[in-house]
Amino acid sequence: MADEHGSRSRQAQAPPPPAFYIIPVARISSRDLLVRKGGSLRRKELGVYCYLLRHPSQGTILIDTGYPALTASDPSRYPGFPASMLMKITMARGDEVSGKIQRIGIRPEDVSMVLFTHLHVDHMGDTQAFSSARILVHSKEWDTAFKKGRRHGFRPDFLAPIVPETFDFPARPAYGPFETSIDVLGDGSIVAVPTPGHTAGHVSYMVQAGEKSFFLTGDAAWVEENYTVPSRKGLFAHLLVEEDRGAQRDSLARVHSLYKSHPDVCFLSGHDGRLLNDPRLAPHIVR
């Protein structure tokens, strides 16, 4: 009877909640005045991040793929000029996302789906390592990457072997301050919202992992001050790297509105190096 009761109890238990990981793949040293309006000349430590959700029924979902292994040995080849000249990139061998996820027992072939905030070089470089996964890309982002090319922060040569499924946002439903959204897995665990401006098809994500919620701003916000103040990127970056500055201001205002109305959500800006020192995030970071 005890064994039967124990078996029934185990069957009645809900499946384990999704597990969420933050995967730093590289460090970047820049100037504070580049990443936020009103910043100083002091050095600013930034990071390049990927994110992974282990879902109990939908498998392992990766958001962004960072730099490839090539960056650790020769950043002049990837990301290449001018990024390798403008930024001091530090990346250790084995820190590419396809290698680093193996530290938590996940092989590249275990990843079932790859999503992107956008397709700039520091967000899609290791995608070819996940050839067995479904790869979903905003249609406008995919088209723009090939039309704009390397001069605008894309690497069509690394994207060419990839065969993605492209998507567009529907007219509804709204999600907070965002006029439309997509429930990627159909259960609210990953909700995509449009945040165009930095690139034409930029996407941000709300990720629900158990009782914790994380909002991934992507490059709609590089650092915390971009969405909390809110304060746009520094003038040089604002003029140089934003595809549509008006759309970027609108997207940032919506991210700020979500931040103000959802104090329970953990916001993860696209490149803030301080994420690695946040004790709330320590259990989620793959070192």
C-alpha positions in Angstrom: 0.0 0.0 0.0 2.8 2.4 0.9 4.4 1.9 -2.5 1.1 2.4 -4.3 0.4 5.6 -2.4 3.9 6.9 -3.1 3.4 6.1 -6.8 0.1 8.0 -6.9 1.7 10.9 -5.1 4.5 11.1 -7.6 2.0 10.9 -10.5 -0.1 13.7 -9.0 2.9 16.1 -8.7 3.1 18.9 -11.2 6.0 18.8 -13.7 9.1 20.7 -12.6 9.2 24.4 -13.4 11.3 25.6 -16.3 14.9 26.4 -15.5 16.4 29.6 -16.8 20.0 30.3 -17.4 22.1 33.4 -18.2 25.2 32.5 -20.2 27.9 35.1 -20.5 30.1 34.4 -23.5 32.4 37.5 -23.7 33.3 40.7 -22.0 33.5 44.1 -23.7 35.2 47.2 -22.3 33.7 50.5 -23.5 33.1 54.0 -22.2 30.2 55.0 -20.0 29.3 57.9 -22.3 28.8 55.5 -25.3 26.2 53.3 -23.6 24.0 56.0 -22.0 23.2 59.6 -22.4 25.0 61.7 -19.8 27.6 59.0 -19.1 31.1 59.7 -18.0 34.5 59.0 -19.6 35.1 56.1 -17.2 35.5 52.6 -18.5 32.3 50.5 -18.6 32.5 46.7 -18.4 29.9 45.2 -20.6 29.0 41.6 -21.4 27.7 39.5 -24.3 24.9 37.2 -23.1 22.8 34.3 -24.3 19.8 32.9 -22.4 18.5 29.3 -22.1 15.2 27.9 -20.9 14.8 24.3 -20.0 11.1 23.7 -20.5 9.4 20.6 -19.0 7.6 19.7 -22.2 8.9 21.9 -25.0 12.6 21.1 -24.6 15.6 23.4 -24.4 15.1 26.9 -25.9 18.1 29.2 -26.6 17.7 33.0 -27.0 20.6 34.5 -28.9 23.9 32.7 -29.7 26.6 35.4 -29.0 30.0 35.1 -30.6 31.4 31.9 -32.2 34.5 30.2 -31.0 36.5 32.1 -33.7 36.2 35.3 -31.6 38.3 33.9 -28.8 41.2 33.3 -31.1 40.8 36.0 -33.7 38.3 38.8 -33.2 39.6 40.6 -36.3 37.9 37.8 -38.3 34.8 37.7 -36.1 33.1 40.1 -35.4 35.6 41.7 -37.7 36.1 45.4 -38.6 34.9 47.9 -37.3 33.6 46.2 -34.1 36.9 44.6 -33.2 38.6 48.0 -33.5 36.0 50.0 -31.6 35.6 47.5 -28.7 38.0 45.6 -26.5 36.6 42.1 -26.6 37.7 39.4 -24.2 36.5 35.9 -24.7 38.0 32.6 -23.4 38.3 29.5 -25.5 35.3 27.3 -24.7 33.0 30.2 -23.7 31.0 30.1 -26.9 27.5 29.2 -26.0 27.6 25.8 -27.8 30.5 24.9 -25.5 29.5 26.6 -22.3 26.0 24.9 -22.1 27.8 21.6 -21.8 28.8 22.7 -18.3 25.2 22.3 -17.3 24.8 19.0 -19.1 23.3 20.3 -22.4 24.7 19.4 -25.8 24.1 21.6 -28.9 21.9 18.8 -30.3 19.7 19.0 -27.2 18.6 22.5 -28.1 15.2 22.3 -29.7 14.6 25.9 -30.6 16.7 29.1 -31.2 15.2 32.6 -30.9 16.9 35.9 -31.4 16.5 39.4 -30.0 18.1 40.5 -33.3 20.9 39.4 -35.7 23.8 41.7 -35.0 27.1 39.9 -34.9 27.2 39.6 -31.1 23.8 37.9 -31.0 23.9 35.2 -33.7 27.6 34.1 -34.2 27.3 30.6 -32.9 24.0 29.7 -34.6 25.5 27.2 -37.0 26.3 24.9 -34.0 22.6 24.4 -33.5 21.7 22.9 -36.9 19.3 20.4 -35.4 17.1 23.1 -33.7 14.2 25.0 -35.1 15.4 28.5 -35.7 12.9 31.3 -35.6 13.7 34.8 -36.9 11.5 37.9 -37.4 11.1 38.2 -41.2 12.0 41.8 -41.3 15.2 41.1 -39.3 16.2 38.3 -41.6 15.7 40.4 -44.7 17.5 43.4 -43.3 20.6 41.4 -42.2 21.2 40.5 -45.9 20.3 43.9 -47.3 22.4 45.9 -44.9 25.3 43.6 -44.4 28.5 44.0 -42.5 28.6 47.8 -42.6 25.5 47.7 -40.4 26.6 45.1 -37.9 25.4 41.9 -39.6 27.4 39.0 -41.0 25.5 37.5 -44.0 28.3 35.0 -44.6 27.6 33.4 -41.2 23.8 33.6 -41.7 23.7 32.1 -45.2 23.9 28.4 -44.2 21.0 28.8 -41.8 17.5 27.9 -42.9 15.1 29.7 -40.4 11.4 29.8 -39.9 10.4 33.5 -40.2 7.5 35.2 -38.4 5.7 38.5 -38.2 3.7 39.9 -35.3 -0.1 39.7 -35.6 -2.4 42.6 -35.0 -3.0 41.4 -31.5 -3.0 40.5 -28.6 -1.5 43.4 -26.7 1.0 42.7 -23.9 1.2 45.4 -21.3 2.4 48.6 -23.2 3.1 46.6 -26.3 0.4 46.6 -29.0 1.0 43.0 -30.0 2.8 39.9 -28.9 3.4 36.2 -29.7 3.1 33.4 -27.1 6.0 31.4 -28.5 5.3 28.1 -26.8 1.6 28.6 -26.2 1.8 28.5 -22.4 3.1 31.9 -21.5 6.6 30.8 -20.7 8.1 32.8 -23.5 6.2 35.9 -24.8 7.8 37.8 -27.7 7.1 41.6 -28.1 8.2 43.9 -30.8 10.9 46.4 -29.9 12.1 47.8 -33.3 14.5 50.6 -33.6 17.9 49.3 -32.8 17.3 47.0 -35.8 14.2 46.7 -38.0 13.0 43.5 -36.5 14.3 43.7 -32.9 12.4 41.5 -30.5 12.3 41.4 -26.6 11.1 38.5 -24.5 9.3 37.9 -21.3 10.4 34.6 -19.9 8.5 32.8 -17.1 10.6 30.2 -15.2 8.7 28.8 -12.3 7.6 31.7 -10.1 10.3 34.0 -11.5 9.8 36.3 -14.5 12.6 37.8 -16.6 12.3 40.4 -19.3 15.1 40.3 -21.9 15.4 43.7 -23.4 18.0 42.7 -26.0 19.7 45.8 -27.4 16.6 48.0 -26.9 18.5 48.7 -23.7 22.2 48.1 -23.3 22.5 48.9 -19.6 20.1 49.3 -16.7 19.9 53.1 -16.9 18.6 52.9 -20.5 15.3 51.5 -19.3 15.1 52.7 -15.7 15.7 56.5 -16.2 15.0 56.0 -19.1 18.1 57.3 -20.9 18.9 56.5 -24.5 22.4 55.3 -25.6 25.1 57.9 -25.8 25.0 60.3 -28.7 27.7 58.6 -30.8 26.1 55.1 -30.4 22.6 56.6 -30.8 23.5 58.1 -34.2 25.7 55.2 -35.4 24.0 52.0 -34.4 20.2 52.6 -34.2 18.4 51.6 -37.4 15.4 53.9 -36.6 15.9 56.4 -33.8 12.2 57.3 -33.6 11.2 53.7 -33.3 14.0 53.0 -30.8 12.7 55.9 -28.5 9.2 54.5 -28.7 10.4 50.9 -27.9 12.5 52.2 -25.0 9.5 54.1 -23.6 7.4 50.9 -23.7 10.1 48.9 -22.0 10.3 51.7 -19.3 6.6 51.5 -18.9 6.7 47.8 -18.4 9.5 48.2 -15.8 7.5 50.8 -13.8 4.3 48.7 -13.8 6.0 45.3 -13.1 8.4 45.6 -10.1 8.3 41.9 -9.6 9.9 41.2 -13.0 13.7 40.9 -13.3 14.9 43.0 -16.2 18.0 41.9 -18.1 19.5 44.6 -20.3 21.4 43.5 -23.3 25.0 44.1 -22.3 25.2 45.3 -18.7 28.3 43.8 -17.0 26.7 44.3 -13.6 24.4 41.4 -14.2 27.2 39.1 -13.2 27.5 40.6 -9.7 23.8 40.7 -8.9 23.1 38.2 -6.1 19.5 37.6 -7.3 20.9 36.3 -10.6 23.8 34.2 -9.2 21.9 30.9 -9.3 21.0 31.4 -13.0 24.5 32.3 -14.3 26.6 29.7 -16.1 30.2 30.5 -15.1 
